[in-house]
Amino acid sequence: MQLRFNTDQGQPVTVRLGAAPITVGRSEKADIVLTSGSVSPLHCSIRQWDNDYVIKNLDSANQTYVNGQIADVARLDAGDKITVGGHNLFFERISRKSPGANTMIRTIGKEMSSEKKGYSAMLGELVMEAEKKKDP
């Protein structure tokens, strides 16, 4: 999972989440620092718990919101919008860069028909490509 948000200067940032808890706040001690005055020094924390991610408000003066609702403690789902002192952070699945099986099958099918390649030729190319990736 990941958090996607913009810095105070408007630059896009993506932070991958793992097993270690992270904190969001104005303090330099926070893992994600948002310098807006409406963000508490340690505003909230996000941690993995039993294969889910949970957000906890850390007694911030301006609350922590998940999808517009005050969240003292809440389980996060992909697509949730977290609001911290006017900043929106989006909780998302990490996007896959590689195509899925259906996409690959369609691509191979198009190549076979457009380039007049047979199944054996295409399979041979795929195997050679995979072998190249294994041996750097």
KAUR-V262497 format. One line per field, one symbol per residue. ss: DSSP state (H for helix, E for strand, - for the rest). psi: psi as a letter, one per 30 degrees, with the letter a starting at -180 (. if undefined). Layout:
ss=???
psi=???
This chain:
ss=-EEEEE-----EEEEE-----EEEE------EE----------EEEEEE--EEEEEE------EEE--EE--EEEE----EEEE--EEEEEE--------HHHHHHHHHHHHHH----HHHHHHHHHHHHHHHH--
psi=llkklklfggkkkkkkkafklllkafkfflejkjgkfgklejellklkjhglkkkkkhhkeglkkjhfkkjekkkklkfkkkkjhfkkkkjlkkkkeklleeeeeeeeeeeeeeghkleeeeeeeeeeeeeefej.
